[in-house]
Amino acid sequence: MKTIQLKTNTISQMFNDLQNELGGKLNKTSQEFKLELNSDLAIGSISGITFKNDITFMKYDVTFKQDTIIKSTTSATNPINFMYCSNGQLSYGFSETSVKKSLNQFQTGIFSSDPNRDSILFFRKDQAVKFTNIKVDALQVSDDESIDLLKNQLIKNFMPKNGEEMYTYVGSYNLKIAEKIQQIDAISQKGIVRNLLINGTVHVILALEIQQHKEDLKNLKNNFGSLTRSEMEDIKEISSFIKNYPEIQYSLKYLSKKSGLSPSKLQEGFKLLHDRTVTDFIRNVRVETAENLIKTTDLNISEIVYTVGLTSRSYFSKIFKEKYDCSPKYYQDNQHRLGVTA
């Protein structure tokens, strides 16, 4: 087993230590770090970014070639860890001999301890793992009063109390967070725009993890309802298919056959994942795709209607106005004016 010891409270030193232990190519742009790995020790990448409000976002997409633990000593910051596993499985503990808590695919976890304890990530040999960790600094005082208020609430709810040394919570399954992580992966902008987009999405993920905790305490049951994790993965895949091919004339029968799920399970899954019926999800995808085409292409409105799989221009205008509070023609004309002005 390989042990990696990180004795630092800064993200820059942490990535330097990781590179010293694992090799690889370390890239830094603005406040974002990415370590690309391809060696006898590990393949994949580890990335991270720290925001000025004392929140650090870490993303691991890695396969270790031997059983590996990453041991972190962060007594100066004593973070609360909000974790989410997108793929594979990982375990978390506070010592090499302590009881480990495992996160399976699509599960959330919240972990914290007193400042004198290490935090340890356990990785199995040859198992691909993708997970994120939002680390909230519990000790640093912020210049922003609203951030301090957030921290105080998190400390109240997610730090050990009543003489306990550790706080551990492993939640039920949540695919909405997986979608937000995909949105971060898809960000192509650079510089301050990229930083702001990541910052905003990370805060949404943090909110979803806290909401998941509240719902689990309230429901004390699997948030997949009657669906299995495999069936929810099927829902996720068919959702991506619809987004990629909005022009297809979908029916519930077609989607049921393609996904292998019954119509009732499709409807249940879409409500759980998207808070929409199947029909409403398809309609929303088409409108959002059309809005993007108006901004990024020279197609006229009739061509866009056809491209997104609709046949009635008047119906398209109706649903577009319901979502964006203006007609598609007005939206297109103003896009062109903005282009001329710029």
Secondary structure as UniProt FT lines:
FT   STRAND          2..6
FT   HELIX           11..22
FT   STRAND          25..29
FT   TURN            30..31
FT   STRAND          32..38
FT   STRAND          42..51
FT   TURN            52..54
FT   STRAND          55..64
FT   STRAND          68..72
FT   TURN            75..77
FT   STRAND          80..87
FT   STRAND          90..93
FT   TURN            96..97
FT   STRAND          101..103
FT   TURN            105..106
FT   STRAND          107..113
FT   TURN            115..116
FT   STRAND          119..123
FT   TURN            125..126
FT   STRAND          129..136
FT   HELIX           145..158
FT   TURN            162..163
FT   STRAND          166..173
FT   HELIX           175..185
FT   HELIX           191..219
FT   TURN            223..226
FT   HELIX           229..244
FT   TURN            246..247
FT   HELIX           252..259
FT   HELIX           263..274
FT   HELIX           278..296
FT   HELIX           301..307
FT   TURN            308..309
FT   HELIX           313..324
FT   HELIX           328..341
//
